[in-house]
Every structure is written in structure tokens, then in C-alpha cells.
């Protein structure tokens, strides 16, 4: 998921999506970089919410950061 969206700005094993899924915890206010299809880096805030149902999954909210 992180690769698909081009998210970066976190250190190695501190991938907020992986942590949210593995531990079942919310990760709020993560300062990240989003790579656009044009290749530009945009600063964003990411909120990651794990799904607590049988299917698992992850809800991600991205908002621009000034």
C-alpha cells in the first residue's frame, strides 16, 4: 500500500501502515511525503486506522500539510 501511494518520509521499519496492521493500533498525525504521478513530492499528514473485522484491511486518510 505504501509503495502504491508513493508514501515516504518514515524510517525503515516504522512504516505506519505496517505498524497499524500488525499491532491493530491507530497511527495518527504521521508526517509523510506523497509522490504524485508527475514525480513531485508533496507533504501530507497520514492517519491510519486498522479494520477490526474478519477481513482486516486498513483505512487511510491523507491531508495536505503546509
Residue pairs with C-beta under 8 A, 6 or more apart in sequence:
1 17
1 58
1 60
2 8
2 15
2 17
2 18
5 34
5 60
5 62
6 34
6 35
6 36
7 17
7 32
7 33
7 34
7 35
7 44
7 46
8 32
8 33
8 35
8 41
9 31
9 32
9 33
9 43
10 16
10 30
10 32
16 27
16 30
16 32
16 46
16 48
17 27
17 48
17 58
17 60
19 25
19 27
19 48
20 26
20 27
20 48
20 49
20 50
20 58
21 50
21 56
21 58
24 50
24 52
25 50
26 47
26 48
26 49
26 50
27 46
27 47
27 48
28 47
28 48
29 45
29 47
30 45
30 46
30 47
30 48
31 43
31 45
31 65
32 43
32 44
32 45
32 46
32 62
33 41
33 42
33 43
33 44
34 41
34 42
34 43
34 44
34 62
35 41
35 42
36 42
42 64
43 64
43 65
43 66
44 62
44 63
44 64
44 65
45 62
45 63
45 64
45 65
46 60
46 61
46 62
47 60
47 61
47 62
47 63
48 58
48 59
48 60
49 58
49 59
49 60
49 61
50 56
50 57
50 58
51 57
51 58
51 59
